[in-house]
Amino acid sequence: MRQILAQTLLLAVFMQPGLARAADLLDVYALAESSDPIYQEARANYRATLESKPQARAQLLPQIGLSASTFRNQQDITTGGPDAFGGAGEVEFTSRAYSLDLRQPLFRAPEYMQYQQSDSIVKQADAELRAARQDLVIRVAEAYFDVLAAEDNLEFARAEKRSLEQQLDQAEQRFEVGLTAITDIREAEAGYDSAVAQVIEAENAVDNAREALRELTGQYVSDFNELNDEIPLVKPEPADIDEWTSRSQEQNINITAAEFSLETANKEIDVQKAGHLPTLDLVASTGYDKTGGRFGSTRTHTDAIGLELNVPLFSGGATTSRTREARDLYDANLQRLHATRRNAQSLTRQSYLGVISGISRIEALKKAVVSNETALEATNAGFDVGTRTAVDVVAAERALSDARRNLSRARYDYIINTLRLKQAAGILSDQDLALVNRWLN
């Protein structure tokens, strides 16, 4: 209920005139937290799994039942001869009965083991929910920065288009006064037409990125806070890839969930094997029965208490088959745990190296942007004096746009890799998203 209220208030802020503002990362995360179907499915599965413990406990608690009946009876009696006891004829009467029964399990090995098994089932569900929340943080950050990256690409494409349009005008003017050849105009036109196509492609990419974000939030968000020009570039601490790998093997939430799943599968083997064991219940009942008939009405009160022993002798091989099935499922869960450990190790090392290389790449691309800006200025100056052609100008424009685009993407990739590294190590939280949010304008 609180999440729904928070989403409603947040949408009200965006929708009201005069109060509308650009959404930041935490705004989008709040919407996704209450609207993302994948996360909501994980929450529903968690709540459903919590019921496994009271259901298992219920099998060990007393079972009490009450039954009652009333019937209207009609008998048509024919005597068997002159010496038969009683008289012939029709008799009508009402019979009533009730019974109150109590059964208290005293020894039921499968049910007791299932109750113990429910602990690992609930712990696995808790780990899976925490993993789903971490996954939501990553998916929100990726979708948010994909939108920013697409908008950056659109801005760069439009800037390139404007510049090449000016270049085409200059080439046409120079051709009219005989200062350049017709080939320069054709090269400028080709560059401008390519820039127009890139703008169209970039606009489509923005729409697709916003649509992907809508899948998380359930709402269209039009304005976004942008990333600051300068963000802190911090290396992982500790600066040891093996230490981060070791931490992931100990703390990764997916590994934790897989370990509890393996524990559950191991206990399931004992549950199925216990199907061969006898059961012992304490049973008690009290009842009343009233009936009539040829010999008059009778009333019977019955009270009983005792022990009931059930020894399974043969069930057609079902118990043995289910035990074999449980062992095979245990092996399957063991392989799943191995795969999860390997995947966590791979993601940790990839993310760590991505953060380290991302820092160097950002620094290098900053210099590349400056160098390409200088190169474009020099190329334009050379074109003005006739030492450079339109081909050179178009190439310089594209090089500058590529450098800006690569720098933009590298900054977003650095942030995503930082979050993924923490996710792999099992320490990612909402606070990490709040920290990244401070880097937005």
C-alpha positions as CSV (number, residue, x, y, z in Angstrom):
1,M,0.0,0.0,0.0
2,R,2.8,2.4,0.8
3,Q,4.5,1.7,-2.5
4,I,1.3,2.4,-4.4
5,L,0.8,5.6,-2.4
6,A,4.4,6.7,-3.2
7,Q,3.9,6.0,-6.9
8,T,0.7,8.0,-6.9
9,L,2.3,11.0,-5.2
10,L,5.3,10.8,-7.5
11,L,3.1,10.8,-10.6
12,A,1.2,13.7,-9.2
13,V,4.4,15.7,-9.0
14,F,5.2,14.9,-12.6
15,M,1.7,15.6,-13.9
16,Q,0.7,18.8,-12.2
17,P,1.3,22.0,-14.1
18,G,4.0,24.2,-12.5
19,L,5.3,21.3,-10.4
20,A,6.6,19.1,-13.2
21,R,10.3,18.4,-13.0
22,A,12.8,16.1,-14.5
23,A,13.0,12.6,-13.1
24,D,16.2,11.5,-11.4
25,L,17.4,7.9,-10.9
26,L,15.7,7.5,-7.5
27,D,12.3,8.7,-9.0
28,V,12.5,6.1,-11.7
29,Y,13.6,3.4,-9.2
30,A,10.6,4.3,-6.9
31,L,8.2,3.8,-9.9
32,A,9.9,0.6,-11.0
33,E,9.8,-0.8,-7.4
34,S,6.1,-0.7,-7.3
35,S,5.4,-1.4,-11.0
36,D,8.0,-3.7,-12.4
37,P,6.3,-7.1,-13.1
38,I,9.5,-9.1,-12.7
39,Y,10.1,-7.7,-9.2
40,Q,6.5,-7.9,-8.2
41,E,6.5,-11.6,-9.3
42,A,9.5,-12.2,-7.0
43,R,7.7,-10.6,-4.1
44,A,4.6,-12.6,-4.7
45,N,6.6,-15.8,-4.9
46,Y,8.3,-14.9,-1.6
47,R,5.1,-14.3,0.2
48,A,3.7,-17.6,-1.2
49,T,6.8,-19.5,0.0
50,L,6.5,-18.1,3.5
51,E,3.3,-20.2,3.8
52,S,5.3,-23.5,3.5
53,K,6.4,-23.3,7.1
54,P,2.9,-23.0,8.7
55,Q,1.7,-25.6,6.3
56,A,4.4,-28.0,7.4
57,R,3.8,-27.3,11.0
58,A,0.1,-27.9,10.6
59,Q,0.8,-31.6,9.7
60,L,2.3,-32.1,13.2
61,L,-0.5,-30.4,15.1
62,P,-3.9,-31.9,16.3
63,Q,-6.5,-32.5,13.6
64,I,-10.0,-32.1,14.9
65,G,-13.1,-32.9,12.9
66,L,-16.8,-32.8,13.5
67,S,-19.4,-34.8,11.5
68,A,-23.1,-34.9,11.9
69,S,-26.0,-36.5,10.0
70,T,-29.8,-36.8,10.1
71,F,-31.9,-39.1,8.0
72,R,-35.6,-39.9,7.5
73,N,-36.0,-43.7,7.2
74,Q,-38.8,-45.8,6.0
75,Q,-38.9,-49.6,6.4
76,D,-41.4,-52.1,4.9
77,I,-41.1,-55.2,7.0
78,T,-42.4,-58.6,5.9
79,T,-42.3,-61.4,8.5
80,G,-40.6,-64.7,7.6
81,G,-43.4,-66.9,9.0
82,P,-45.7,-67.4,12.0
83,D,-42.7,-67.9,14.3
84,A,-40.9,-64.7,13.3
85,F,-40.2,-62.2,16.0
86,G,-42.1,-58.9,15.8
87,G,-44.8,-57.8,13.5
88,A,-45.0,-56.9,9.9
89,G,-45.7,-53.6,8.3
90,E,-44.2,-50.2,7.5
91,V,-42.1,-48.3,10.0
92,E,-41.0,-44.7,9.7
93,F,-38.4,-43.0,12.0
94,T,-35.7,-40.4,12.1
95,S,-32.0,-41.2,12.8
96,R,-29.5,-38.7,14.0
97,A,-25.8,-38.9,14.7
98,Y,-22.7,-36.8,15.4
99,S,-19.0,-37.6,16.0
100,L,-16.2,-35.4,17.2
101,D,-12.8,-36.9,16.3
102,L,-9.3,-35.9,17.4
103,R,-6.0,-37.1,15.8
104,Q,-2.6,-36.1,17.2
105,P,0.4,-37.3,15.3
106,L,3.0,-38.8,17.7
107,F,5.5,-40.2,15.2
108,R,5.5,-39.1,11.6
109,A,9.0,-38.9,10.3
110,P,8.2,-37.5,6.8
111,E,6.0,-34.7,8.2
112,Y,8.6,-33.8,10.9
113,M,11.4,-33.7,8.2
114,Q,9.3,-31.5,6.0
115,Y,8.9,-29.1,8.9
116,Q,12.7,-28.9,9.2
117,Q,13.0,-28.6,5.4
118,S,10.7,-25.5,5.4
119,D,13.5,-23.5,7.1
120,S,15.8,-23.9,4.1
121,I,12.9,-23.2,1.7
122,V,12.1,-19.9,3.4
123,K,15.8,-18.9,3.5
124,Q,16.1,-19.7,-0.2
125,A,13.1,-17.5,-1.0
126,D,14.5,-14.7,1.1
127,A,17.8,-14.8,-0.8
128,E,16.0,-14.9,-4.1
129,L,13.9,-11.8,-3.2
130,R,17.1,-9.9,-2.2
131,A,18.7,-11.0,-5.5
132,A,15.6,-9.8,-7.4
133,R,15.9,-6.4,-5.6
134,Q,19.6,-6.1,-6.6
135,D,18.7,-7.1,-10.2
136,L,16.0,-4.3,-10.2
137,V,18.7,-1.8,-9.2
138,I,20.9,-2.9,-12.1
139,R,18.0,-2.9,-14.6
140,V,16.8,0.5,-13.5
141,A,20.3,2.0,-13.8
142,E,20.9,0.4,-17.2
143,A,17.5,1.5,-18.6
144,Y,18.0,5.1,-17.2
145,F,21.5,5.5,-18.6
146,D,20.5,3.9,-21.9
147,V,18.0,6.7,-22.2
148,L,20.7,9.3,-21.4
149,A,23.1,7.7,-23.8
150,A,20.5,7.7,-26.6
151,E,19.7,11.4,-25.9
152,D,23.4,12.2,-26.0
153,N,23.8,10.4,-29.3
154,L,20.8,12.4,-30.7
155,E,22.4,15.6,-29.5
156,F,25.7,14.7,-31.1
157,A,24.0,13.7,-34.4
158,R,22.1,16.9,-34.5
159,A,25.3,18.9,-33.9
160,E,27.0,17.1,-36.7
161,K,24.1,17.7,-39.0
162,R,24.1,21.4,-38.3
163,S,27.8,21.7,-38.8
164,L,27.7,19.7,-42.1
165,E,24.8,21.8,-43.2
166,Q,26.9,24.9,-42.7
167,Q,29.8,23.2,-44.5
168,L,27.5,22.4,-47.5
169,D,26.4,26.1,-47.7
170,Q,30.0,27.3,-47.6
171,A,30.9,24.8,-50.3
172,E,28.1,26.0,-52.5
173,Q,29.1,29.6,-52.0
174,R,32.7,28.9,-52.8
175,F,31.7,27.0,-55.9
176,E,29.6,29.9,-57.1
177,V,32.7,32.2,-57.0
178,G,34.9,29.6,-58.5
179,L,37.0,28.8,-55.4
180,T,36.2,25.1,-55.2
181,A,35.2,22.2,-57.5
182,I,31.9,20.5,-57.8
183,T,33.3,17.4,-56.2
184,D,33.5,19.4,-52.9
185,I,29.8,20.1,-53.1
186,R,29.0,16.4,-53.7
187,E,31.2,15.3,-50.8
188,A,29.5,17.9,-48.5
189,E,26.1,16.7,-49.7
190,A,27.0,13.1,-49.0
191,G,28.2,14.0,-45.5
192,Y,25.1,16.0,-44.8
193,D,22.7,13.3,-46.1
194,S,24.5,10.7,-43.9
195,A,24.1,13.0,-40.9
196,V,20.4,13.4,-41.6
197,A,20.1,9.5,-41.6
198,Q,22.0,9.4,-38.3
199,V,19.7,11.9,-36.7
200,I,16.7,9.8,-37.7
201,E,18.3,6.6,-36.3
202,A,19.2,8.4,-33.1
203,E,15.6,9.7,-32.7
204,N,14.4,6.1,-33.0
205,A,17.0,4.9,-30.5
206,V,15.7,7.5,-28.0
207,D,12.1,6.2,-28.4
208,N,13.2,2.6,-28.0
209,A,15.2,3.4,-24.9
210,R,12.3,5.2,-23.3
211,E,10.0,2.4,-24.2
212,A,12.3,-0.1,-22.5
213,L,12.2,2.1,-19.4
214,R,8.4,2.2,-19.5
215,E,8.5,-1.6,-19.2
216,L,10.0,-1.1,-15.7
217,T,8.0,1.8,-14.5
218,G,4.7,1.3,-16.2
219,Q,4.7,5.0,-17.1
220,Y,6.3,7.2,-19.7
221,V,8.9,9.6,-18.4
222,S,9.8,12.5,-20.7
223,D,12.5,14.5,-18.9
224,F,15.5,13.1,-17.1
225,N,18.3,14.6,-15.0
226,E,21.6,14.3,-16.8
227,L,24.9,13.1,-15.6
228,N,27.4,15.7,-14.4
229,D,30.3,16.5,-16.8
230,E,32.7,15.5,-14.0
231,I,32.0,12.3,-12.0
232,P,34.3,10.7,-9.4
233,L,36.4,7.9,-11.0
234,V,37.1,5.7,-8.0
235,K,39.0,2.4,-8.3
236,P,37.5,-0.6,-6.4
237,E,38.6,-1.0,-2.8
238,P,40.3,-3.3,-2.2
239,A,42.2,-2.9,-5.4
240,D,42.7,-6.7,-5.7
241,I,40.6,-8.7,-8.2
242,D,41.2,-12.0,-6.3
243,E,39.9,-10.4,-3.1
244,W,36.7,-9.4,-4.9
245,T,36.4,-12.8,-6.5
246,S,36.8,-14.5,-3.0
247,R,34.2,-12.1,-1.6
248,S,31.7,-13.0,-4.4
249,Q,32.0,-16.7,-3.6
250,E,31.2,-16.0,0.1
251,Q,28.5,-13.3,-0.3
252,N,26.9,-13.5,-3.7
253,I,23.2,-13.7,-3.1
254,N,22.5,-16.0,-6.0
255,I,25.1,-18.4,-4.6
256,T,23.4,-18.2,-1.2
257,A,20.0,-19.0,-2.8
258,A,21.6,-22.0,-4.7
259,E,23.1,-23.3,-1.4
260,F,19.8,-23.2,0.3
261,S,18.2,-24.9,-2.7
262,L,20.8,-27.7,-2.4
263,E,20.1,-28.0,1.3
264,T,16.4,-28.3,0.6
265,A,17.0,-31.0,-2.0
266,N,19.2,-32.9,0.4
267,K,16.5,-32.9,3.0
268,E,14.0,-34.0,0.4
269,I,15.9,-37.3,0.1
270,D,15.4,-38.0,3.8
271,V,11.7,-37.0,3.5
272,Q,11.1,-39.6,0.8
273,K,13.1,-42.3,2.5
274,A,11.0,-41.8,5.6
275,G,8.0,-43.0,3.7
276,H,9.1,-46.5,4.6
277,L,8.8,-45.8,8.3
278,P,5.7,-46.5,10.4
279,T,3.5,-43.8,11.8
280,L,1.9,-43.5,15.2
281,D,-1.1,-41.3,16.1
282,L,-3.1,-40.7,19.2
283,V,-6.8,-40.8,18.3
284,A,-9.8,-39.9,20.4
285,S,-13.5,-39.6,19.5
286,T,-16.9,-39.0,21.1
287,G,-20.2,-39.7,19.4
288,Y,-23.9,-40.0,19.7
289,D,-26.3,-42.0,17.6
290,K,-30.0,-42.2,17.7
291,T,-32.1,-44.5,15.5
292,G,-35.4,-46.3,15.4
293,G,-36.9,-49.3,13.7
294,R,-39.0,-52.3,14.3
295,F,-37.8,-52.8,17.8
296,G,-38.1,-49.2,18.9
297,S,-35.7,-46.4,19.2
298,T,-32.1,-46.7,20.5
299,R,-29.7,-44.1,21.7
300,T,-25.9,-44.7,21.9
301,H,-23.2,-42.6,23.4
302,T,-19.6,-43.6,22.5
303,D,-16.3,-42.3,23.8
304,A,-13.0,-43.8,22.6
305,I,-9.3,-43.1,23.0
306,G,-6.3,-45.0,21.8
307,L,-3.2,-45.3,19.6
308,E,-3.2,-46.0,15.9
309,L,-0.1,-47.6,14.3
310,N,0.3,-47.7,10.5
311,V,3.1,-49.8,9.1
312,P,3.6,-49.4,5.3
313,L,4.5,-52.8,3.8
314,F,4.3,-52.3,0.1
315,S,3.3,-49.2,-2.0
316,G,4.0,-50.6,-5.4
317,G,7.6,-49.2,-5.4
318,A,6.4,-45.5,-5.3
319,T,8.4,-44.6,-2.2
320,T,11.6,-46.1,-3.7
321,S,11.0,-44.3,-7.0
322,R,10.4,-40.9,-5.2
323,T,13.7,-41.4,-3.3
324,R,15.6,-42.0,-6.5
325,E,14.0,-38.9,-8.0
326,A,15.0,-36.8,-4.9
327,R,18.6,-38.0,-5.3
328,D,18.6,-37.0,-9.0
329,L,17.2,-33.6,-8.1
330,Y,19.9,-33.1,-5.5
331,D,22.5,-33.8,-8.2
332,A,20.8,-31.2,-10.5
333,N,20.8,-28.6,-7.7
334,L,24.5,-29.4,-7.0
335,Q,25.3,-28.7,-10.7
336,R,23.3,-25.5,-10.5
337,L,25.3,-24.4,-7.5
338,H,28.6,-25.0,-9.4
339,A,27.3,-23.0,-12.4
340,T,26.2,-20.2,-10.1
341,R,29.6,-20.0,-8.5
342,R,31.4,-20.0,-11.9
343,N,29.0,-17.3,-13.2
344,A,29.5,-15.1,-10.1
345,Q,33.3,-15.4,-10.5
346,S,33.1,-14.5,-14.2
347,L,30.8,-11.5,-13.5
348,T,33.0,-10.3,-10.7
349,R,36.2,-10.4,-12.7
350,Q,34.5,-8.8,-15.8
351,S,33.0,-6.0,-13.8
352,Y,36.3,-5.4,-11.9
353,L,38.2,-5.1,-15.1
354,G,35.4,-3.1,-16.6
355,V,35.8,-0.5,-13.8
356,I,39.6,-0.3,-14.1
357,S,39.6,-0.1,-17.9
358,G,36.6,2.3,-17.8
359,I,38.6,4.8,-15.7
360,S,41.5,4.8,-18.2
361,R,39.1,4.8,-21.1
362,I,37.3,7.9,-19.9
363,E,40.5,9.8,-19.3
364,A,41.7,8.8,-22.8
365,L,38.5,9.7,-24.5
366,K,38.4,13.2,-22.8
367,K,41.7,13.9,-24.4
368,A,40.4,12.4,-27.7
369,V,37.5,14.8,-27.7
370,V,39.8,17.8,-27.2
371,S,42.1,16.6,-29.9
372,N,39.3,16.0,-32.4
373,E,37.9,19.5,-31.6
374,T,41.3,21.0,-32.4
375,A,41.6,18.8,-35.5
376,L,38.2,20.0,-36.7
377,E,39.1,23.6,-36.2
378,A,42.3,23.1,-38.1
379,T,40.5,21.2,-40.9
380,N,37.9,24.0,-41.3
381,A,40.7,26.6,-41.4
382,G,42.5,24.5,-44.1
383,F,39.3,24.2,-46.1
384,D,38.8,28.0,-46.0
385,V,42.3,28.6,-47.5
386,G,42.0,25.7,-49.9
387,T,44.5,23.2,-48.3
388,R,41.8,20.8,-47.2
389,T,38.8,19.3,-49.0
390,A,35.3,18.7,-48.0
391,V,36.1,15.1,-47.5
392,D,38.6,16.1,-44.8
393,V,36.0,18.2,-43.1
394,V,33.4,15.4,-43.1
395,A,35.9,13.0,-41.7
396,A,36.9,15.4,-39.0
397,E,33.2,16.0,-38.0
398,R,32.6,12.3,-37.8
399,A,35.7,11.7,-35.8
400,L,34.6,14.3,-33.3
401,S,31.1,12.9,-33.0
402,D,32.4,9.4,-32.5
403,A,34.8,10.6,-29.8
404,R,32.0,12.4,-28.0
405,R,29.7,9.4,-28.3
406,N,32.3,7.0,-27.0
407,L,33.1,9.2,-24.0
408,S,29.4,9.4,-23.2
409,R,29.0,5.7,-23.4
410,A,32.2,5.0,-21.4
411,R,31.0,7.2,-18.5
412,Y,27.7,5.3,-18.3
413,D,29.5,1.9,-18.6
414,Y,31.8,2.8,-15.8
415,I,28.8,3.4,-13.5
416,I,27.1,0.2,-14.5
417,N,30.2,-1.9,-14.0
418,T,30.7,-0.4,-10.6
419,L,27.1,-1.4,-9.6
420,R,27.6,-4.9,-11.2
421,L,30.8,-5.4,-9.2
422,K,28.9,-4.8,-6.0
423,Q,26.1,-7.0,-7.1
424,A,28.5,-9.8,-7.9
425,A,30.0,-9.4,-4.4
426,G,26.6,-9.4,-2.8
427,I,26.9,-5.9,-1.3
428,L,24.7,-3.9,-3.8
429,S,22.0,-1.9,-2.0
430,D,19.6,1.0,-2.6
431,Q,22.2,3.3,-1.1
432,D,24.5,2.7,-4.0
433,L,21.9,3.9,-6.3
434,A,21.4,7.0,-4.1
435,L,25.1,7.7,-4.4
436,V,25.0,7.5,-8.2
437,N,22.0,9.8,-8.1
438,R,24.1,12.5,-6.5
439,W,26.2,12.6,-9.7
440,L,23.2,13.8,-11.7
441,N,22.4,17.5,-12.4
